[in-house]
Structures are given as structure tokens and as C-alpha cells.
Amino acid sequence: MLPLPTRSSLRPDAGAHRRFGALFCLGLVGVIAASATAVAGGGLPAPLSELSPVVALALVSIQPAVLLGVAVAVGLVAAPRVGLKSRVREWADGGDGAWAGFRSELRPALGLGGIAGVALLLAGWLLGPAGSVSGEGATVRSVLAAVPLRFLYGGIAEELLLRWGLMSALAAIGRWMTGGARGELTPGVAWAAILASAVLFGVGHLPTAATLYGSLTPSVIAFVVLGNSLGGIAYGWLYWRHSLEAAMVGHAATHVVFVAVSLALVVA
């Protein structure tokens, strides 16, 4: 019978609050960016739209901030058990090599994230619903207005939720079920966690797709889930082989491609 975690093993150490605060504040920037975009867009329901922008921003931010806090806490427990790293966590612990480690990961993260962006755009052109890659109705202002949402929420908060929180938890559960050694992650368990979190990453984009395409037909669902899963696999691999921050950079690099192409389509 596999041993269960003991109460003492789950008790936070003296630096837990510092690590939690560093990661939570990093993700909170993305949450506020997403909430500010929603408030500025004017699409809030009647009770919220009648409030002042500051109050509406605070209220809209509560739920995602709570989810972020849960994900950060889960990751702080689960990630070390399977050897998954965060440079911000290392920095909060006073690690001298955190910045050097991050710099060494920039090239593969930017490269893989850029490739993922190109692959997703090609998939949209070739396989996606009509208008999935189009500048119709967009303006330079609207493209740039979405930049904070793309980079701060997508690149930072989503990675804390889906890689640091969810993927770490899935990997830790898989390690426990297979009887793996603490601090180690076998390729089989790693890929299972990567794929599961990537599919959920794709599913999480369905509400936006419903707004964009008008309805969720089987072909739209398949395209959105599978297409975004490709990005999730890339970011999950970066998290596994490098660090959480490498996954964030890779995710941001994908959006660099999206923004560049969107601007090109608008001005063409």
C-alpha cells in the first residue's frame, strides 16, 4: 500500500508565505489585466455595469483571484514533490542561481513558443472555421487593447493556473500512484500530466470561442480544443524540462506571433 502524505509533510515552512506571496502577486497582475479588459469592454451584466469602474474591477477580480490563490498553494505543495521548478519560487527562497537559470531558458522558450504560434495560425487557416484567422472587424486599437490580456493573463496567470497548479497536482498524483521517488518525474507520468492539462487548457477556451463564432458546433469544439491543446503541450513541456517561467515566456511568445499577424492583417 502506498504511503499517504503525513500532516507534518504538509505543514508550511517558514518561507511558505514568501513563496506564496511572490507567485500570487505575479499572477494577480494578470487577473487585474483580464478584469480591467472586461470592465473597459462594457460587457458586464447590469448590476456590475452600474457600479464605478474601480468597484466593478474589484468585484470581477475576486473569483479569479481566489482560483489563482488555490493554484499557487497547490503548486507549492505538489511541484517540489515531482521536481518541477519555478524561478520565482527559487528567488523568493533567496536562490542565487534563479536569474541565471531563467536566462538560460529564454532561447528554447521563445523558440518553441514562436513555433507553437505559427503552427496554431496555420491550423486556423487550413482547418479552422471561416474567419478563424482574419482581420475583419479588427482595428489597430482593438488589437493593442488586448495585449495586456494576452501577455499578462494568458502568459502569466493561465500558466500559474494550468501548469503550476493543475499539471503539478496531476504529476504528483501520478507519481504517488506509480510509486515513484520523491522529487522525480518519470516521462510517462510527465506526459500524462502534460496532455491532461493541455486538453483542459483547450476546453477553457470554449467560452471565448462561443462568443467569437456564435455557436459551438462539433467542428468548432474540436478545432478549439485540439488547437489550443497544441500550445498547452508546448508550454507543459517547457515547464517539465525547464521551469514555470519558461512556460510563461513560451506562452507569451505565441501571443507575440498572434499580435504581429493580427496587426499585419489589419493594416494590409
N, C-alpha and C positions, 0 to 999 in steps of 0.2 A: 504493500500500500504506500502511495506517495505521501511524503510528509507535507502537512499544511503549514502555511506561514504562522509563526508564533506572534503573540501580542508584542513582545519586545522587538521583534524584527520589523514590525510596522510602526513602532514609535518614532516620531521625527527626532532628528538630532538637533544640535544647537544651530546649525546653519540652514535648517529647512526653511525657515521664514525668509531668509535672504534669497535663497534659490527660488522659492515660490514668487516672491515679490519681483525679482528680476524678469522671470519669464512671463508672469501675469501682466506686468506693466508693458512689456514689449507687445504682447498680444492685444492689450487694451487699446493701443494706438490704432490697430486695425479695426477693432469693434467700433470705436468712435468714428473712424472714417466711413464705415459702412452705414452707421446710424445717421451721420451728417448728410450722406448722399441721399438717404431715404427722406430725411426731413426737407432737404433742399429741393428734392424732386416733386414735392407736393402730393404724393400719392398715399398719404396716411389716412386711416379711417377718421370719420367725423370727430370723435371725442379728442383724438390727439391733434388733429389739424387745427382745432380751435384754441389750442394752448400756445404759449410763447415758444419760439424755436428752442430756447435753452431747456425749458421743462420737457418739451417733446423729445429732444435729444437724449436727455437723462432717462426718460421712461423707456424709450425704444432700446436703449443700450442695456437695460437691466438683464433681460433674458440671455442675450449672447454673452454678456459678461459672466453670468453665473455658469453657463456651459463652459466658457473658457477657463474659469477657476477650477471646475471639476476636471477638465482635461489636463491642466497643468499639474494638479495634485496627483492624478492617476499616473501621469508620465514620470513624475519624480519618484514614485514608488516602483513602477514597472520597468522603466528604461534601464536603470543600473543592473537589474536582475538578468538582463539579456545582453548587456554590453553595448546598448545603444547610447550615443553621445549627444550632448548639447554643448557647444562652445560657450553659450551664455551661462549655462549651469557651471561649467568649469571656471569661468570668470568670476561668478558670484562666490565660488569657493576659494578665490584667490590664486587660481592656477596661472602660472607664468606662461604656459605654452598655448593658452586659448587663442590668442590673436594669431600667432604663428601657424597654428593648426588650421584656423579659418582661412588664412591667406593661401595655404597650400591646396585648399579645396575649391577655390574660386574658379580655376580653369575648367575642371571637369563639370562643375555645377553649371557654369554659364554655357558650356558646350552642349551638355545633354539637355538643358532646359531650352536652348535655342532650337535644337533638333526636334524636340517634342513640339514646340510651337509650329515649326514648318510642317511637321507630319500632321498635326491636327488641322491646319489650314488646308493642306492638300486633301485630307479626308473629307473636309467640309465641301470643297469644290467638287470632288469626284463622287462622293457618296451621300452627302447631306441633303436635307430638304431644300427646296428652292429658296434662295435668299439667305442661306446659312452663312455665306461669305459674300457680303455685299455692302457697299457704302450707301445704299439707298436710304434716304431719310436721316442720315447722319450728317453732322457738321463738325468742323474742327473743334468748336467749343464743346460739343457733347462728347466727343472722343476724349478730349483732355479732362473734362469734368469727371470722367470715370476712372482716371488714372489713380487717384488715391484709393478707390475701392479695389482696383485690380492689384496694386502693389502692396498696400498695407493690410487689407483684409485677406485678399487671395494669397499673397505671398507670405504673410506672417501668421495671421490668425487662423486661417484654414490649416496651415501646416501644424500649428500647435494643437488644433482640434483633432485632425485626422492622422497625422504621423506621430506626434509626441504623445497624445492621449490614446487614440484608438489603436494605432498599429503597435505601440509599445505594449498595451494591455493584451492584445491578441497574441503577440510574440511571447509575452510572459506566461500566458495561459498555455500556449503550445509547448513551451519549454517545460512547464510543470507536468503536462500530460505525458510528454515523451521521456520524462526523467532526465532531462539534460542538466549539465553542470551550471551552477550559478555563474552569471557573467558571460556566458557563451550562448551563441545563437547558431544553430545548425542551418545550412542552406534550405533544407526542406521547410522548417518552421518559419524561417525568414520569408521565403517566397509565399507561403500560405498567408502570412500576415500582410505582406505587401499587396497581394492580389485582393484579399478581402477588403482592406481599407481603400484600395483603388476603386473597386466596384461601388462601395458606399460613397466615395468621392464623386463618382459619376451620377449616382442616384440623387445626391444632394443638389445637382444642377437641374433637376427636372422642373421645380417650380419656376425657375428663370426661363427655361425652355418653353413652358406652357404660356408664359407671357409673350415670349418672342415669336412663337409660331402659331399661337392662337388655340391649339389643341394638342393633346399628347396622343398621337396615333402610334401604333406599334412601331412603325419605321422611325418616327421621331424619338421614341423612347430608346430604341436600340442604338440609334446614332449618338444620342446624347450620352447614354451610359457607357457605351463602348469607347466612344471618342475621348471622353474625359478620363476614362479608366487608363488610357494610354499615358496621359500625363501623370496620373496617380502612381502608375508603375514606375515611371522615371523618377519621381520625387521620393517614392518609397525606397528605391534602390540607392539613391543618394543618401538618404537617412541611414540606411543599413551599412553601407560601405564607407560613409564619411561622417556626416553629422546632421542634426536637425537644421542647422543654419545653412548647410549645403543644399538641403531640400528647399529651404526658403529662397535661396538665390536661384536655384533651378526653376522654381515656380515663377519667380519674378522675371527671369529671362524669357520664359514662354510668353508672358504678357508684354514684354518688350517687342517681340515679334508681332503679336496681335495689334498693339497700338501703332507700330510702324506701318503695317499693312492697311489698317483702318484709315490712317491719315493719308496714305497714298491713294486709296480708293476715293476718299472724299475730295481731294484736290485734283484728281485726274480728270 
